[in-house]
């Protein structure tokens, strides 16, 4: 497994994300992907933005399916976002509609 690309800071989750996810192990698996540069279901432009954000110290956003058996467009239904703030002080797991 590759090394983390950036610090997560304090990790928090919104009530909606906590209700939608299948539990803390689900969050841990997604956080491991996020911090190692697997941005999930983001489009190629957002993936490039994330790549630059790691280098330049900007905000990083990943999108993952809540249920991996169903499609995830990177927003809307069946989607969790993970956002690490530019200053790396906090990483938030949330539903897109909670943003």
N, C-alpha and C positions, 0 to 999 in steps of 0.2 A: 504494500500500500504506500502511496506517495505521502510526502510530508505535507502538513498544513501550509497553505499559501498565505494566511493572514490570521490574526487572533480574532476570536469571536466576541470577546468581552463577556458581559453578563448576558446569559441566554434567558429570554422570556417568551411566553406564548400567550396569545389572546384566548379568552374564553371560547370563542368560536372554533379556533384551531384545536384547542384541547378537546372539545366535544367531537369534532370531526375525525380526529386521528384515532388510530387503533391503540394508542398508549405510548408511554415514554420510549420504548424501544424503536417505535416508528420514527419519533423525533430524532433519536440518536443516529439512526441510519441515514436520515436525510441531512442532518448536520455534518456527518462525516463526508457525504458527497459534496455538500456546499463548500466546505472549507478546503477541499482538495481540487476544486475547479470543475466539478461535474455539475453544471448549472441546471440540469434537468430539462424541462420543456420550454425554455426561453427560445426566442427566435435567434437566428444567426447574428443580427445586429446587436441584440442585447447581450449575447455571449461575448461578442467583441468588446462591448462597453465594459462588461465584467472583467475581461482580461486586462484591459487598460486600467480599470479601477484598482485592481490588485497592485499594479506597479505604481500608480499615481496617488493611491490613498483615497479613492472615492468610494461611494456607496456600492455594495454588491447585492444583487437581487437574483435569487434562484426560484424556480417554480417546479413543483413536483405533484404527481397525482396523489390524491388521498387514497384511492383504490387503484393499485397498479394494473388491475385487470380492465380498467375503463380508460378511454382516451382523456388526455389533458392537453388543453390548448395553451397552457401557460397563464391563463386567466379564467375567470368564470367558474362554472361547476367543476367538481372533482379536482380542485386545485388548492395547494398550500403554497404560500410564498415564504421564503426565508430572506430577510433583509439584514445585512450587517452594515451599520452606519459607518460613515467615512472615517470618523475618529476611532473606530473599532472598540468603542465603549460598550456597545450593546448589539445583540443579534435578536431579532424578533421573528417568531413564527406566527403567521396569521393567514386568514382567508383574504383573498383579494378584495372582497367587499368591505373588509374591516380597515382597509388602508385609508 
